[in-house]
Structure formats: C-alpha cells, structure tokens
C-alpha cells in the first residue's frame, strides 16, 4: 500500500486512543470511520448525526484530494460539535495537504485541547511544527506519542528522526565560527583539476562558458535522465554565485515597447513541464526574455535538472533572463521537501551546501518598467513600505521569521479588507485595500506573485491589482491544477495568460526514483506528515 493511501485510511479510521496499551489506530489504524464521544457533545442526537455525516463526507473528499471541500465539511462538523478532537485533527491534515501550516497548527492545538488523550492531535501538531521548521516543539509531541505507543514503529521513527534533526542543528550551531565569507570560486579553486571520465558523453562548457548549444545539449541530456558532469555543475554554481552577489535585492527591468516579456511562477522540480513552457512560448533569448518567480526546487523529482537549466540560461542571457528567490530557496525547506536529498544523491552533500549559499544571493523581487512589482509571496504587515525599503534589504541570509524579507517570500492575499494572520504560520495575509495603498504609494499598476496553486494556473484578485501565477501543473502529481505563465509587452503592460496541462505522468517520477535506488526521497509522493526525514547517500 502506498503511504498516501495509508494516511487516508488513518483519517477514515479515527478513534479515541487513551489507553497506552491499546491498538494504535492513531498512526497505523485501519478501522471503520468512528463516531465521536458524548463528552462536550452536540446539542442533540440530530446534530450529532449531522456532524458525523459531514465528517464522513470530509474523509471521502480527502481521499479524492479535494482538500478545500474537505475542510468545508470538517468545519461544518465542528460548528455542530466544537469539542471533537477528531474533527480538528482531520481538518488539520487537510490544511497540511494545502500547505496551510498555520491553520494546521491551530487545529492540532485545538485537537489536543479538546481531548488531551487523543494522540493524533499531538501527531498533527507535531506535523505542523515540523513543516514550519520548529523542530524542538515537534520533538516534544513526537516523544509523547512514542512513549504512549512504545511498540508503534512509525511513532518511534518520527521521534528518532526528529531527534536527529534537533541534535544536528545544535551541533552546527556549536561548531559555527565567525569568519569572512568566501566566494565559491575561492572555496573551490581546485575545481579546474576535476577529471572528466573518458566515457562521459554529455554537454561540456566551451572555454568555461555557457553557450546556446550547451543549453540545447543540456536539456536533451536531461530529458534522457542523464547527469551533467560535476565539473561543469560546480563551474555553473561558481559563476552564478559571482554574478548574483553583484545584484541588488530589487532588480529593475526595462521592457522595450514592442518586446514580449514572460513571467512564470513556481516550477518545483517539474522539469518536463519546464520544457513544455519553452515548447509553447519559445526558448529564452535576448528577444524572448523570461522571469521565473521562485520555488524552482523541492517536491518534484527533477529539481537538480530544473535549477541547472535556469542557472544556465541566466548565465547565457544575464540581462534577459531573471530569477527571484522563493520561500523554497532555503535550507529548512530544502531539507524537508526533497532538494537536499536529491542533490546529495545525484552529486554530493557538499554541493547541497553550495546551493544554500547561492540561494542566499538570489534577488527578492523585480520591478518591470517601474509599474509592475513581481515577488514570490506578497505584501507587508507595515504600511508605507516603499521600493527603496525593499532595495535596502540585506538578503544574504536564511529567510527570517518576520519582517520585509519574510513577507516578500511568504505572504498571501485574502479576499477581505485589512490584514490577517497567515494560514501558513509565516508572513501575513493582505486584503484589497492593502494592495491598493501599496500600489498607490509606489506608483505601481499592479503586483504579480506566485506561491499558491490555482486551478487555471493563475488568479486575478484585488480588483486586478494582485495577480497570482503558478507554473507547476498537477502539482505534486495530485492537485490536478493547470500551470500558467503571463506575457506582457513594454508598450502594453496588460497581462495575458496562457494555461497549460501537465505533460509528466507519475510513471516518470517512479522511474526516476527507481533509477536512483531510493537514495533520495521524492516528496511529491509522501504524505505531508511524513515529509520530515531526508536520507542522504
């Protein structure tokens, strides 16, 4: 049975587990959907029956990946029966599936509060904390579950792996020393001495430089699921590191009057969908410029192929190909959602560390013709933020948990006015009035952001002033969404939208994982609450 199917059955098989010696339905369950207890129960039997019906409908929707509808059903059940830990835990899982980690954490907390003896509440709370990078908090809950279920292998595994992460991070802090940062070229001067094996028949840099022919050869090489030689991979990383260090945090782009310009959203390691964008819209060139708006890696099985393709085009066309940092260009996300493990499996753990340094230097946003601001996440918790404030951000770091940089990478729009807490637990949510005020203050027409799956690959909100574009169709091989990209011209900044379907089947990811002998985890096929351990080669 697949891990995804197993977790769905767990949800369907909820039961109150208060006896430490009882069968562990909390984690490995497979019972029929249960009914809730009478403690703090509904007003009458009719309400109870209706609440159970809503819960069961939610479970069915969860199985078919209709997470928003499932959340609606669980919410209706909670409205009728607000003291059921089961309903909160189920809704927490649906929120985790949608990456709404903040909401998932709230429901995990509510499940524990409703019934301190219901172990799945602790399990869900730990999952949300892990997804937010709060490993110590997660460890407390995993330890509690493991003690209550000492014979449960899954509980023990989660506790063991979370313990490893906490200890590893403590060790990294202990050995860290302040020293001048070196460029990658300075750190890897012996790179030129790497030998190229006689049997290597892949693309090669010409005099150490990226050329159009190299890029065409590289993409064909990758389509055949072959690897770029490590010598050229290191060289590309060194060159991109040197280039990005000289870039500002906010890059200004000028698009000439008749020139087409393309903006793409999240790619998430879906290499064949990236190739489809180029098939539909043309290869990047000086006459066909692109901006990719963050989250190039994680989730999909081909993040290495995506990032080297994007970095290669950036080096080939530095003034006509642009890359913004996303929230997944960070060490926490890469360790949890697959990129670190993939790089380690395909190259080395040292290269994974190099990517962390390179990602720190990616620009945070771009401004097109002084009228369109493009960032990965969204707007800010403070009023009166100007473009100059953004330009002054010191970005060479891991994303902080608050402030302008955090919000540029993590925030989301909301339909209602004002600001609200983030459903993700990081950043904020901002309404139409916030977008309007920001655009007016900075003399912008509108903003473009990514960061969220949309059914058609894009969404126009806030009276046309906030546009979301997401370019990873059928995200995680489960969502069924289309991808999209946006085109504009310099003399007409009106956005034009092109949606497209996924071209990759699940079989490609399965084949890729098989070829790698399972050395790295393809997180697009692992339930959210299991995406915490990254085995290394």
N, C-alpha and C positions, 0 to 999 in steps of 0.2 A: 504493500500500500504506500502511496506517495505521502510525504509529510504534510502536504496541503490537505489531502483527503482526511488524514488522521486528525488534524486540528479541527476540521469542520465537524467530524464525528464527536470530538471532545465537546464542542459547543452544543451539539444536539444532545449530548449525554450528560448534561449538568446534573449534579446532585449535591446536597449539603453534606460535606465531609467534616465532621467534628471529632470523630474518633481516630486517633493516630494509627490504630491498627486496622482500620477499615480499608476496603479495596480502594485503590487510588483512581477514582473517577475524575479527580481534579485535573490530572495530566494525561493519563493513558486511557481514559474512560471510553466506553462504547455502549452505554446503556441507552434505553429509550429516553426521549425528552421528558424531563421531570416536571413536576408541579412544585410551586413554592410552598413554604410552610405558612402557617397561620399567624406567626409572630408579626405584630405590626402590620397585619394583612389588609386586604381591601375592605371597602365598606360593607360589601355583601357578597354572597356567592356568585351573583351575576357578574359583578365587577371582576371577581377572581377568574372566572371562566373566560371573560373577555381578555383579561391581561395575559392569561396563558395562551390564548389563541394568537394574540399579537406577537408574543414571544416565539411561538412555533413558526409563524409566518416570517419573522425576522431570521430564524435559523435557516429556513428554506432559501431566503434571499441571500444569506451569507454564503450558502453553498454555490449559488449561481453567480457569485461575485457582484451582486447588486448592492453595494455597501451603503449607498445613500438611502435606498429604500429600506434596507435592513435597520439602519439607525432610526428611521422614522417609526418603524414597527416597535422597536425596543423602547423608544421614547413614549409611545402610546401606552405600552405596558407599564412603564414607570409612572406615568401620570395616574394610572389606576391603582398601582401598587408601589408606592415610592420607597418601601422598605425592603425590597427584594434584592439581595446581593447578586443573584443570578442575572437579573436583567441588566444591572450596571456592568457586570463582568462581560456579558455578551456584547453590549454596546461598546465597551472598551476595546474589544477585539476588532469590531467593525471600524472604529476610529483608527486603530493601529494599521489596518489594511489601507486606509486612506492617508496614512502618514500624518494624521491629526494627533500628534503625540501629546499635546497639551490637554485636549479633550479626553484622550485615552487615560492620561494620568488622573484627571479629575474623577472619571468613572471608576478607576481602580481604587482610589481613595474612598469613594462613596460605597463601593462594594465591601471594603474592609469595615467601614463604619457601620454599614447596615447589618453585617454579620461577621464579627471578628473570628469566628470559627470556620469561615468559608475560605478554603485555601486558594481557590482560583482568584479571589480578589487580590491576594498578595502576589500571585503569579502575574496577573495583568499589571499591577502597579510596578512590579519589577521590570516587565517588558517595556513599559513607557519610560521608566528611568533609564534603562539601557539605551533606548532609542534617542534619548536626549543627552547621552554621554555622561549621565550621573551614576557612575558605576558603584560608588560606595553605598548610595541609597538602595540601589538594586540588590547589592550583596546582602544587605540586612534581610530583605524579603526572601531571597533565594535560600539563605541559611535557615530561616524559619520553616519554609516549606520542606527543605531537606531533612530537618530534624523531625518534623511531623510525619514524614514519609521516608524513613531511612532505607526502605527496600526499593524505592522508586528510582530506576536508573536515570530517567530523564531529569528529575529534580536534582539528583546528585551531579549529573553532568553540567547542568546550568550553574549550580553553585560552584563547582570546581573551576569552570571556565571563567566565571565572573571573578573568582578569587585570583586567578592568574592575571587577569587584566589589571585589577587593583594593585597587585604586587609589582607588576611590570611597570606601571606608571609611577609608583612610589620609587622604584629603583632608578628610573630615568630621571626623576627629579633629583635624586640623591647624587647622581654622578654628573649632573649638568654643571658646567662651569661657564662663566662669562668669558668670551673670547671674541676677537674681531671675526666677523663673518667673511668667509672667502667665497669667491665666485666658484661655480662648478668647474670652470676651466682651470682655476688654480688648484682645486682639490683633485682633479683627475688629469694631471699633466702627462701621466704615463699612458693615457688613453690611446695615443698615436701608436703605441707599441703593441696594441692588441693584434694578434694574428688573425687573418681571415682564412678559414679552412679551405682546402682545395675543393671540397665537394659543395661549397656554398655557391649557389647559382641565382641568388636573389639580387635585388636592386643595390646599387652602390652609388654613393655620393661622388660627384665629379669635382676633383680638386677640393674636396671637403665641403662642397656647396650643394644645396638643393636646387635641382633643375626641374622643368616641367616634365621631361622624360623620366626623371627619377620618380616623380609623384605618380605618373601614369603606371610605371612599373610597380611601384609600391602598392598601389591599390589593387592591381591584378594579383600581385603576390599574396596580399591579404585575403582576397577572395578565394584563393586556394588554401586558406588556413595555414599559411606558412609564416615564419617569423623573420623580421628584419634582423640582420646581424647586429650583435650587441655593440660592435664598434661604431656603427652608424647611428644606432639608437642613442648611445652616450653622446655622440657628437651633436645630434639634433638637440638633446636636452641642454648641453652646454651653450649652444648658440641661442636657444630660446631664452635661457636664463640671462645671458648677457643682454639680449635685446629688451626683455621685459623690465629689467632693473632700471632702464633709462626712461620708461614710460610713466606718465602721470597716473594718478588714481582715477581721474576722469579724463577720458580721451575725447577730443573734439574731432568730428568727422565732417568733411565738406563733400557733399554730393553735387556734382555739376548738373546743370539744368536738364539735359536730356538723358542723363545717366540713370540706369536702373540700379537699385541697391536692395539687397535681400537680407532680412533679419530672420534667424532661426532660433528656436528655443531649445529645451533640453534634448539631448541625444542619448544619454545614459547607456553608452556601450553598445548601441544597436547599429553596428557597422553597416549592415546591408541596407538598413533604412537611410543611413547617411549617404550611401552610394546612390540610393533611389532619388534623394534630393538633387544630387548632381546630375542624374539622368534626366530628371524633369526640368530642372532650372539651369542646367549648364555647369561646367566646371568653373571654379573660381578663376578669375583673370583680372587684369587691370581694367577691362571693360565690363566685368561681371563681378563686382565686389560683394563680399558677404560679411555679416556679423553673426557670430554664434554666441548666444547669451547664457553661457554657463551650464553646469551639470553635464559635462562631456562624458563622465565616467560613472561607475557603480551600476548595480542592478544587472545590466546586460553582460553577456559573456565575452564581448569583444571591445572592452574599454581600452585596452592597450592599442588595438588597431585604430580605434577612433581618435585617440589623443595624438598618436604619431602622425596620422593623416592631417589633423587640424594644425598641429605644430609645423608640419612640413609646409603646408600652404601659407602659414603665417610667415615663415622664413622666405618663401618664394615671392610673396606679394605683401611685404610688410605694410604698405600704405593702402592696400585694397582688400585686406583680409583681417578681421578683428575678432578678438576673443575676450569675453567678460568672465570674471570669476563667479561661480555659483556656490551655493552652500555645500555642495558635494565635493568641491575642491578644497577639502580639509582633511586632516589626519583622522579625526574621530569618525567621520562618515566613511572614509575610505577603508578603515579597519573593520567597520561594521557591515558595510554593504558591498564588499567584494573586490574593490580595486587593488588594495594592498595585497591580498592573496593572489590575485591574477598576475600582478607584476612579479611577485616572488616566484610564482610557478613558471612563468614564461621567461623571466630573466633572473633577478636576484633581489634579496631583501634590501641590499644597498641601493638599487635603482628605485625601489619604493620610497626610500628616504629622500632620494634626489627629487622625485616628483613632489614631495611635500614642500621642499624648498622652492621649486619652480612655481607651484601653485600660489605660494605666498606673494609672488610678484605680479600675478595677473591683475590687470586693471579692474576696477569695481563697476564702472559704468561708462557709457559713451553718450555723447550729445551730437545729434545729427543736425547740421545746418542751424544750430542754435535754437531749434524748435522742438526736437523730439529727444527726450531723455530715455535711454534704454538701460535698465538694470535687471538683475536676476529676480530679486524679491519684490521690494516695494518701498513705500514711503515711511515716514518717521513719527516717533512719539512726540517730537518737539515741533512747535510752529516756527516759522521764519527761517527754515533751513534753506540756504542758498547753494547754488552750484559752486561757489567759491569755498563754502564749508566742506563740500564733498572733495574738492580738489586738494584740500589740506589734510585729508585723512592719511595717517601713516598705516599703510596696508600690509607691510611685511611682517605678518604675524598670523596665528590661527584666529579665526573669527571669534571675537569676544561674545559674551552672553547678552550684552546690551550696547546701546549707542548707535551711531550712524552706520558704521560698517556692518554691524549685526543686522540692522533693519534693512539695509540695501540688499542683503543676501537672503533674508528670511521672511519679511513681512508679506501679507496678503491683503487684497481688497475685500471689503464687505459691502453689502447692499445698503445698509442703513447708515445714517449720518454719524459723524464723530469717529472716535477711536474705540477699540475694544481689545481685550486680551487675545493673544494668538491661539488659534486652535492647535498649533504645533508646539506650543510651550516656549517658543523663541520668537523674538520680534513682536510685531503688533498686527492688528487688523485696522484698516483705514477706510473711511467712507467717502462718498462722492464729494462732500464739502471739503475734505482734506485734500483730495486730488485737485479740485478746482482752485483752492487757495494756493497750493504749491505751484501749479502751472501759472497762475496769475503773477505770483511773486517773482518767478524766474522767467517770465515771458515765453512760456512753452505752449505749444499747441496740445500736446498730449504726451503720455508716457507709455512705453512698451515694457512689459515684464514677462517672465516665464514662470517656472516654479510649480505650476499646478496642471494636472491632467485636465483636458477639456474634451468633450465628446467629439467635436469637429476639429480639434487641434488648436482652436483659438476661441477667444471670447471678447466681446466688446462691452465694457461696463462704464459706469460713472459718466453717462451722457457722452460717450465716445472719447473720453479723456484718459481712460485706463484700458489698455489692450493687453491680453494675455496670449502668448504664442507658445505652443508646446509641440516639439518635433519628433517625439518618440511614439509612433503609433503602436497600438496594442501593448501598452506599457506593461512591463514585467510578464509579457505573454499571457496576461489575464484580463486586462481592463477593457479591451475591445474598442478603445478610442481611435480616432484618426489622428494623424500628425498634420502639422501645417507649417507654412512659412509665410512671411509677409514681404511684399515688394513695394517700393516707393520709387519715385523719380525726383530729382532735385528741384524741378520747377513745379512739381505737384506732390506734395507730401501726404496726399490721401493714401491710406493703406489699402493694399489689395491683398486678398487672402487666397491661398491655394492649399486645399486639404488633400491628403493622400493616405492611402491604406498601407498597412504593414506588408512587407514583402518577405519577412522571415517567419518560417514556421518554427514551432517548438523543437522540431527534429534537429535543426541546426545547432541549437544550444545543447541538446542532448549529445549530439555527435562531438561537439567541441569539448564538452566535459569528459566524454569517454576518451578522447584522444589525449587529454591531459591526465588520464588515470586518476581523476578526482583529487588532484593535488590542490586545487583551489575550489572554493565554494561559489557556485553561480547563484547568487542570492535571489535572482528573479524567480526561482522555483522553491524557495524556502519560506515557510510561514513567518510572518513578522516577528512573532515571539521567539523564533529560533535563530534569528539573524544576529548572533552576537559573537560567535567564535569564528575567527579566521585562521584555519590551519595553514601552516607555511610549509614550503617544500624542503 
